Amino acid sequence: MTTEEERRFDELLLLLRETRGFDFSGYKRSTLIRRVARRLEALGLRDYDAYRDLLELEPGEFTKLFDSLLINVTGFFRDATAWQRLRELVVPALLDLEPAGRPIRVWSAGCASGEEAYTLAMILAEELGADEFRRRVKIYGTDLDEQAVHAARAGVYTGRTLADVPADLRERYFEPMDGGFAFRHDLRGRLVFGRNDLTRDAPISRVDLLVSRNTLMYFNTRTQLDVVSRFHFALSDPGFLFLGKAETLVGQSHAFEPVDLGLRLFRKRGPVTSSTTDRGSRPPALTAVALDCGPVAQIVVDVLGNLALANSRAAALFGLGPRDVGRPFQDLEVSYWPVELQSVIEQACEGRSPVELREVNWYGAGTPAPEVFDVSVVPLLVSGDLAGVSIHFYDVTRYRRLRDELKQANRRLEQAYTELRSLNEALEATNEELQATNEELETTNGELQATNEELETMNEELQSTNDELRHLNDVLTTRTIELDEVNRFVSSVVRSLGDAVVVLDEQLHVVVWGPGAEALWGVRAEEAAGLPLAELDVGLPLDVLCPRLRAALADRSRPPEQGEGLLLDAVNRRGRPTRLDVRLSHLRTEDDAVHGLIMVMKELRPQQP
């Protein structure tokens, strides 16, 4: 496309957004251009400006355009293998969600006319049973196309549409009615259909299973990322995502983990939280036990300066016992050894903020090397008033040792640095080459993905066209049957007249050559049809008859040859003379326009030679 054509196409998309609220900016441009070109070809228009003028004059064309742009190709149990894996891997996980028996929420995004939503309903109803399905399951079906959503709400499908539904399921879940088969009324209430623009509208929340098959592939990469992020928000934890076979989670591998990558089944990543946790039901002593068993040595001094608490780690480290609780903290060895804490406690209390001491050495009994602690003195405030201080001793001994070992290792590494520099430069060059190769592979992969999506889109377009051609073929078949019946009726009428009947068009070409004419002159109907009457080798005085026929065609205001008719001397197929009474009638259309003549010839008597 030229720059000017690109501009005009953008103006067309802007018209759709401003007048009808359809924003196609996030859709793949190549698909949009191809689908609009199809409408231009069907209407015989030359450019986008002419099409915009047509849309303004004929609002009904908007509906046809949206039907073309929103390719609503779907079906029951489409890709049967993928649905079977969904039933094997995902449905059991949904039924086992905690707490037992909680509601199951399912979202069919881009549901078109609803076949996939009803497929999900049949699968879950088979696993749960009808009663449990009605109690627990809620299925939401959404699409951008209002007409498709309306069809989904009706839930009525033809026998051809239900061809891919197994016979036993079709019998259990569909009821015959005028015009097709309707989904079971008692289960239909658990399905809700509505319009939703995946690129703009808020997603349905707390969804356990989200099915969006062959919907993402119509969007460009940026819009795909945005829609998948909305899907991630919509899913509960755990939640499952079921995509089409030509779709991938571009740039979203951190958000989803594959359940079956080949069939595009994914599960939302994230911690699984239990909804049954009751924070108010902890045992009363749980907090005290957790504090006492904690790995960090902790001492609490009350506002009067007395020891209020020492956990097991602190008691073992500093030799504190139950009798020390309540004693003045300044009387205990721990107040000045391994570090003087009284001044630190006063500083924390005055500033009402924690005070940190780093890498304090503690030489315990029988330890060849010191233990190292980070000490944190934290004032304890209750409703803004000082209630005491909490002193934490964080053992960082192994971190000190690791740091010392690291220093030694760094010294050794410095010695090898010169040798490694040249190797590093070589590795950097190799890395740049690999990076370039990787970028080329990513580009190629993106192109292949785009091509795959494009092919899948074209495949659905072909399927849509095939459905249209099949419908036209059915119409033509019906018209052919009707035409055959009309031809048989006309033939019966001509045959029933008994006389020689010939029907001529405005150029006096034979349209109908009746059985009587065949018997009179021996010329078969298939030999005479389409030929000018003047060229037929029959025993009619055509030099007399043809001028009368043309005059009858020219005088269209009244029926020709009223009364006695036209008497002609002719010769029959046996070469014998005969006298004919010729009657002419106009052949008229429904609006009374003359487009031919009906000539009825009755043999009066044979002439004597």
N, C-alpha and C positions, 0 to 999 in steps of 0.2 A: 504494500500500500504506500502511496505517496504521502507526503506530509499533509497535504490538503485533505486527502481522504481520511487520514487519521483524525484530523481536526473535526471533520464532519461526523465521523463515527462517534467521537467524544460528545458532540452536541446531541446526537441521538440518545446516548446513554443518559445525558443530563435531562433530556426531555422525559425519559421514563422515570427518573428519580423525582423530578419536580411535580409531574402531573399524576403519577400513579404510586409513588412511594417505594418503587423497586430500585434498590441500589446495587448495580452489577459491577461496581468498581473492584470488588474483591474476587471476581470470577476470572478465569483464564481468558485472556483476550482472544486467542486464536479460536477457541470454541465459540465465543460470542460472534466473532466476525463470520465464521462459517455458518452459524445458524441464521443470522440476519440475511446473509447472502442467499440462503435457501428461500426465505420469504420474498426477497427481491425477484428471484428467478421465477417463483410461482406466480407473482403478480405482474411479471413483465416490465419491471421498473429498472431504470438505468443506474441510479445513484441514491445515496442516502437522503439528499435534499428532497427528491421526489417522494421517498418513503415517508419522510417527516410530514410533508404536505398531506399524504394519504391518511396518516394517523390523525391529523387534526380534523380531516373531513369525515372519516369513518372510524369512530371510537371503537367499534366492534373488532377492528383489526388488532387492537391491543391484546385481546384475549388470544387470538391466534398466534401473535408474536410470543406471548408468555408461554403458551403451550409448546412452542418450538424451542425457546431458551431453557425452560425448566423441563428437561427430558425426564418424564415420569415413567421410566422403565423399571418395573419391579415384578414380583411374582411370589407365589407361595413356595416355601422351602427352596428358594433360589440358591444354588450351590449346595446340594443335599449333604455332601460330605462335611462341609463347614457347620451346618446346623446339627448334624449328628455329634460332632466333637463338642459343640456348645452344650448339647444335652448330656454328654458324658462327663465333661470337665467342670462346667460352670454351674449348671442347675443343681447338682448335689451340694456344692458350696453355698448356694443361695438358701437351700432348704435347711442347712445346718447353722445359719446365722444365729448368734446369741443376741438377746435372750430367745429361747426356743419359742417358735410360733409368732415371732414379730412380723409386721407387715413387710412385703416384698414390693419394692418400687422399681418399675422398668420404664425406660424412655426409648422410643423408636424415633430418632431424629432424621428428618428427611423421609418420612414414611410414605410419600406419594399417595396412592389410593388405598393404603392401609393393609396390603397383603402381608408385609413383614410383622406388623403389630398383631394381626390375627394368628400368624404362625407362632409367635411367642406365646400367645394365649393358649393355643392348642398344646404346645410342649409343656407348659407349666401345669395346665389342667390335667394332662396325662400323668404327671409325676405326683401332683397333690390330691387329685380327685376334685370333682366339681364343687363340693361343699367347702373344702379347705381353700380352693381357688377363690371362691366368692368372698371368703372371710379375710384372706391375707393379701391377695395380689391386686395391684393397681398398675395399669399400663397406660402410658401417655404417648400418643402419636402426634407429631408435629410436622408441618411442611410449610414452605413459603407460598405454595399454590393453593388459593382458596377453593378452586373447583375440585382439586384432588382431595383436599381435606373434607369437602362436602361428600364426595363419593365414599371416603373412608368412614365417615359417620353413618352413612346408610348401611354399609356392611353387606351389600348385595352384589353377587358376582355371577357371571355366566358359567356354563359348563366348561367352556374352553379355558377360562381363567383358572378353574379349579382342577385342571387336568393333572397338575403336578402334586396335588394333595392325595396321599394314600387313600385308598377306597374306604378303609375302616374309619379313618379320621373324618373323611368327607361325610360319611353316614352319621357319625356321632355329633358333629359340630355344625352342620349346615342343614337348614330346613328349606324345602322347596317352596317357592312362591311365584307369583306372576313376574315374569321377566328374569328369573334366575334363581339363585339360592342365597338365603340370608343366614348370617352367623347366629348361633343360638341366642335367643332373647334373654335367657336367665344368666348368661355369662357376659352378654354385651355391655351390661352396665359397669363392668370393671375396666372398660377401655374408654379413655377420654381423648378426643382429638381436637386440635386447635392450630391456628396459624402461628408460626414462630420463625423469625429470621435469625439464623444461627450467627450471622455476622454482627447483629445489632441488638437483638433482644436478650433479656436475662435468661440464663439457662434454668431448667427445672433442677431443684436441689434434692439432696439426700437420695440419690438414685443408686440402686444396687447393681443394675445391669443397664448399660447404654449401648444401643445398637444403631450404628450409622454406617450403612453399607453403600459404597459407591456414591457418597455425597461429598467427601473432602476432595475428591479428584477434580471437581469442577472449579475449585478455588485456586488462586495463586498461592505461592509459598508463604507469603506474609500472612494472608488470611487463614491458611491452614494452621499456622502456629497459634494464631489468636483463637480459632475455634477449638483446637485441641486443649488449650489452656482453660477455656470455658468448660469443656468436657471434664477435665481434671477437677475443677471446682465443683461440678454437679455431682460427681461420684462420691458415695459414702466410702468408709474405710472398713473393710475392703470393698472395692467395687470393680466391676469387670467392664471392659470396652471391647466391642465386636465390630470390626471394620470390614470393608470390601476387599476382595483379593488383589486389587490393583493399588491399594492404599498403604502407606507407611506412616509411622509417627516421626516425621522429620524433626530433628532437634529436640525430641521429648523423651529420649531414652531414660533420663533421670527421673521422670515422672511416672513411667509405666514399666512393668516387667512383663516379658512375654509368657503367656500360658501355652500357646501354640502359635509360633511365629509364622509358619507356613500358611495357616488358615486365619491369621490376623486376629487372634484372641489375646487380649492383654489384661493385666491386673494393675490397679493403682498402687504405686509404692507409698509407704508410710506406715507408721506404727499402728497396730491394731489396738484400739482402746475398748475396754469392756464397759458397757452401759450399766452394768449391775453394781459398779463400785459405789459404795455408800460411805462418804467421808465422815459421816457422823457416827459410824458404827465401829470405830476403832476401840480396842480394849483400853480401859483407863490407864493401864500400866505400860502401854506400847511405847509412848514417848520416852518414859524413864528408862525402859529397857534399851531402846535404840540409842539413847544418850550414853548409857553406861557401857554399851558394847561397841561404841564407835571407835574407829581406828586412830582418831586424833585425841591426844591427851588434852583434857579440858578441866579447868578449875574455875569455880565461881566464888567471888568474894562479895558479901552483901554490902549495903550502904554504910554499915557501922565498922567495916574493915575486918569482919570475921569470915572464916572459911565457911561457905555455905554448901559447897558440893565439889567433889572430885571424882571423876569417872574411873573405871577400872584401869584404863591405860595410864592415867595420871598417878593413881595410887601406886601402881607397880613401879613406875618410873622414878617417883620422888619419895617413896617409902611412906605414904600417907595411909592412915587407918581411920576407922569409924570414930575413934576418940578425938581425932584432930578436927572433926567437924564442929564448928562453933568457937574454936580457939581464934584469937587474933592472928590475922594472916602474917603480920610482921614478926610474930614469934616463931614462925615456921621457916626451916632452912630454904625452902623453895622460894621464899620472898627475896632472897639475895643471892641464891646459887641455883642455876649456873649464871644468872644475870640479875642485877639489882632491879626489882620490879616495883618497889614502892613509888619511886619518882615517876615511873611510866604510868602507873595506875592513877596518880594525882593528875598527870598531864591529860590522860584520856577523859577523866571526870570533869576537869575544868573546861576542856575544849568540846566535850560532848561528841567526840569523834574517835574512831579507832586509831591506835598507834601501832606501827609495825616495827619489829626488830628482825633483822636478817642475819641468818647463819650464826646462831649462837651455839658454841661448842659445849657439850655435856659429857663429862667423863664419869660414866657409871662404874659401879663396883665390878671389877674383874674384866673390864673391857679394854683391850690393848689400844684401840683407836677411839677417838671421840665420836659421839653421835652429834649430828648437826640438826638444829631446829630453827624454823622461822616462828617467831612468837608474835601473836596478835592479841592486843588488849582492846576489848570492845566494851564500851559503856552500855549498860542495859537500862532502857528507858521504858517506863510504864506511864502512859497518858502524859508524856512530856516530863515526868519526874524521874530522877536517877534512882534506880533500885539496886544497883551494884555494877560489877564488871565481870566479864567472862574472859578468861585467859586461855588461848589455844596454842598448843605446841605442835607445829606441823613438822614431822620427821622428813628432812630433806637430805639425809645422809647419803642415800644412794645417788641423788642428783649431784651432790658435791663430788662424790667419787667419779661419777660419769663425766663431770666437767673436768676434773683433773686428768682422767684418762683421755678426754678429748684434747686437752692442751698438749699432752704427750704425743697423741696421734697427729696433731697439727704440726708439731715440730718435725715429726718424721715425714709428713706430707710436704713440708717446705723443702726438705732435702731433695725430694723427687719432682718438685714443681718444674724445674728446668726441663727435665726429660719429658714430662707430660705435656709441656706447652706445645711442642711440635706435634705430638699425637692429638692434642686437643684441636689444633688448627686443622689437621687432616680430618678429624671427626666433624668439625664444623662444616667443612666443605662437603663432606659426605651427607651431613644432615640437611644442608641446603638442597642438595640434589634430591634427597628423599622427600623433603618438604614439597619441592616442585612437583615430583612424581605423585605425591599424595594429593596435592591440589588438582593435578590433572585427572587423577582417578575420581576425586570427589565431583569434579565438573562433569566427567563422563557419566558417573553414577546418577547425578542430577538430571543430565540429559536423557539417560535411559529411563529414569523414573517418569520424567515428563512425557517421553514418547509412549511409555506403557500406559500412562493415564490417558493420553490423547487417543491411543488405539482403543482403550476400553470405552472412552466416550463415543468414538466413531462407531464402535460395535453396538452400543446402545442406540445410537442414531439409526444404524442400519436395521436394528430390530424394530425400532419404532416405525421406520419406513415399511418394513416387511409386514407389520401389522396393518398399516394403512392399505398396502397393496392387497393383502388377504381380504380386507373388508371390501375393497373395490371389486375383487374377483367374485366375492359372494354376490355383490349387487349386480354385476354383469351376468352371472349365472341366472339370477332371478329374472333379469330383463330378457335373457335369451329364451328362457322357458315361456315367459309371457308372449314374446314375439312368435315363438313356434305355435302357441295356442291361437294367436290372432291369425297367423298364416293359414293354419288348418281351418279356422272358421271362415276366412275369406274364400279359401279353396272350396269349402263345402257350399258356400253361398253361390259361387260361380258355377259349380257342378250342378247345383240344384236348379238353376235357371233353365238348363236344357238346351237353350239356344247357343249360338256362337257368340261368346262375349269376349271383347278385346278392350283393354284399358290402355290409353295412350297418354304420354306426358305432353307438356306444352310444345315440345319439338317434334311431336308425332312419333316418338319412339315407343316401342311396345313395352309396357310395364307388366300387364297380365295377358296371357294367351290362353283362353279357357279351353276346356275339353271339347266343347262344341266346335270351336275353330280348328282344333287338331283333327277332329273327325271329318270336317268339311273339306279341308285342304291338305291334310296329311303332313303338316308341319308341327313338330313337337314344341312344347312350351319352352324348353331350354334352348332350342334353336332360334326361336323368335324373340326371346326376352332381350331387351336392350337395343335391338336393331330398328332402324327407321322403317315405318310401314311401307314406304315406297320402294324399299330394297327387297321386300319379301317376294318370292316367286309363288304367288297365289293367283287364283282366277278372279281377282277383283278388278273392276275397271278403275284403277288407281288414278288415271288422268281425270276422271270425273269425280271420284270420291275425295281425293286429297284437297282440292280447292274448297269443297263444301266443309271439310273438317277445319281448315284454317279459318274459314268465315265463321264457323260456330265458335271457335276459340276467341276470335276477335270480338264477337258480339256477346259480351259477358253479362249483359243486363237481364237476359231472359233465357229459359231453357230452349235449346235448339230443337227443330224438327218436331214441333207439337202436332198432334193430330195424326194424319195418315202416314207420316214418316217419309223416308226416301226409298224409292224402288230402284233396284239396280239389277242389270243382267250380268250374271257371273258364270264361272265354270268351276265345277267341283273337282276333287282330286282324281276322279275317274275320267276327267275330260268331258263330262257331260254338262250341257248348259243348265243353269238353274236361275230362278228369280228370287231375289232377296229383298225382304222388308227391313231396312236399316233404321234403327232408332238411336238418337244421340242424346246424351245427358252430360251436363257439366260435372267434373270431379272437383269438389270444393273442400276447403279446409274448414276448421272450426270457426274461423272469423269470416266465412263466406267468400273467401278469395278463390278464384278459379285457377287450378294448376294442372288441368288435363281434361280428357274426354272419356266417357264410357260409351262404347259402341256395341249395341246388341243387334245381331243379324239373324233374322228368322227366314228359313227357306220356305217359300210359298208353294211352288210346284216346279217340277222339272220341265224345261222347254223341249218341244219336239225338234229333232234334228232336221 
